[in-house]
Amino acid sequence: MAETQKYINEAKAKMDKAVCFLDEKLTHIRAGKANVKILDGIKVSYYGSMTPLDNVSSITTPDAKTLLVTPWEKNILKDIEKAILDSAVGITPENNGDVIRLGIPPLTGERREVLAKQCKAEVENAKISIRTARHEAIDSLKKEMKNEGLSEDLEKDAEFEVQKVHDQYIKKVEELGAAKEKEIRLV
């Protein structure tokens, strides 16, 4: 069983990465409350190069409906404002000369549906990655059986184990998706 365990562990590692990636993607979906992660993809022109927003400012959440962007240098305030306006965040920044405030507007029913669909698409992508990892592990086990003389019983046991791991990770992904969708639909 030790020779089959490496394939199971490789599949687990790939499935873990899929779950972590999904978790990261879901944190970027705005759900009606302030979250600094929704500004992660924004880049600002800073001394001629495009720099991530969090590398040129501090981003805080003073309350559940507000994001506060405090630039480290006041001269880039306009650049930050322009970068936020040009991004897909969909929030108009308020520049008071020192900081930029982003008031998180309540989600409309239509916007909630769009975000829920986006959430489902991300969950489906994670499921595809998990299924691919299972498929690769099973293929490797079959090659091991064919080329290296692994017994059929050991191969079938390992295949069953890979399927069990697959089912656990699919369940974990569905739970993450359901929790995010509930958060999005919460009024």
N, C-alpha and C positions, 0 to 999 in steps of 0.2 A: 504493500500500500504506500510505502514511502516514495516510490518512483512516480506514483500518480499524484501525490500530494503537491508537488511543485506546480502542476497544471491547475489544480484547484486554487492554490495560493495566488498564482498569476491572475486567474479569473477574478478572485476576490479583490485584488489590488486594482484591476481595471474598473470593477463595479464600484469600488470606493471612490475612485476618481470621478466617475459619472455622477454619483450622489453629491460629492463636494461641488462639482461644477454646477449641478442643478441648484443647489442651495445658494451658491453665489449669484446665479442668474435670477433667482426668485427675489433676492434681496434688492435687486435693481429695479424691480417692478414696483411702481408707486401705488400704495394702497390707501391713500387718503390721510396718512399721517407722516410727519417729518422723519426722514431717514437720510443720513449723510451719504449712504451708498448710491442714492439716485443721481448724485453728481459725479460719480467715479469716472465715467467715460469722457468727461469734458476736458479739453485741452485748451490752454491759453497761450497766445503768442507772448513769449517772454525772452527778451534780448535776442530776437531773431529765430528762436526755435519753439516748437510746440511742446509745452510742458503740462503735465497733469495738474489740474486745479488744486489738488491737495498738496502739491509740492511748492505752491506759491502763496498759499493762504491757509488759514485754519477754518474748518467748517464745524459749526456747532448747532445744536438744536435747543434753543432756550425754552421752547415749549413744544407741545405735540403738533402744532400747526405752522411752525416757523423754522426755517433754516437761516443761519447767519454765517455769511462768508466774510472773514476779516483778512484782507490781503496783508502780506508782510511788508510790502512797499506800496505806498499810496498811489504812485504814478501808474500802476497797472490796474487800477480800479475800473477804468473804462474798458480795458481789454477783457477783464473778467466778465463784466456786464455783457459785452458783445458776444463772448463765447457762450454764455448761458442762454442768451436770446437765440443764437444760431443752433443750439443743441436741440435734441428731441425731447427735452424734459417737459416742455409745454407750460412753463411757469415764467411770468414776467418778473424780472428782478427790480427791486426798489433800491436805488443808489442814493444814499444820503451824504456822500462825500467822504465818509470814513469806512463804512461797511456796506455790504449788500444784503438786503433782507429778501427772502423768498417766502411768501405766504403760500402755504399749501392749500389750494382751494378744495372744497369738498367735491368728491367725484359725482358726476352725473350717472344716471342709470346706463346710458349709452356707453360712457367711458368705462364703467365697471364691466360691461359685457366684453369690450375690446380687451381689457386687461385680463379678464378670465380666460378668453381665448388664447391670449399670449401665454398665460400660465400653463394652460393645457398643452400648448405646442412645446413648451420647454420640458414638461413632464414626459411627453411622448418622445422627444429627442433623447432624454436620459434613458428611457425604456429601451430604445433602439440600441444605445451604447451597451446596456447591460445584456441584451440579447446577443449582440455581436460578441461580447466577451465569453458568453456561454458557448456560442457556436464555435469560436476559436479553440476553447478548452476541449470541447468534445472532439473536434477534428484532430487536435494534437493527441488525444488519448487513442483515437482510432489508428493514427499513424504509428503510435508507440506499440499498439497491439500487433499491427501488421509487420512493422520493420524490426522491432526489438524483442518480439516474442512475449509481450505482456499477455497474461492469461485473459480469456474473455470474461471470466467472472470478475477479476479485478477491474477490468475496463468498465464493465456494466455497473459495478459498485461505485466507481469514481464518477461515472456519468450521472448516476443517481444523486451523488453528493453535490455535483456541480448544479444539477437542477434544483436541489434544495436551497443552495446558496443563491441561485438566480431568483427563486421565489421570494426569499427574504428581502433581497435588494429591491425587487419590483414593489413589494409591499411598502418598504421604506420610502420609495420614490412617490408612490401614490399617497402616502400619508403626508409627505411634504407638500405635494400639490394641493391636496384637500385643505390643509391648514392655510396655505396662501390664498386659495380661492375663497375660503371662509372669511379671511381678513379683508379681501378685496370687496366682497359682497356685504360686509358689515356696514350698516349705515350709521 
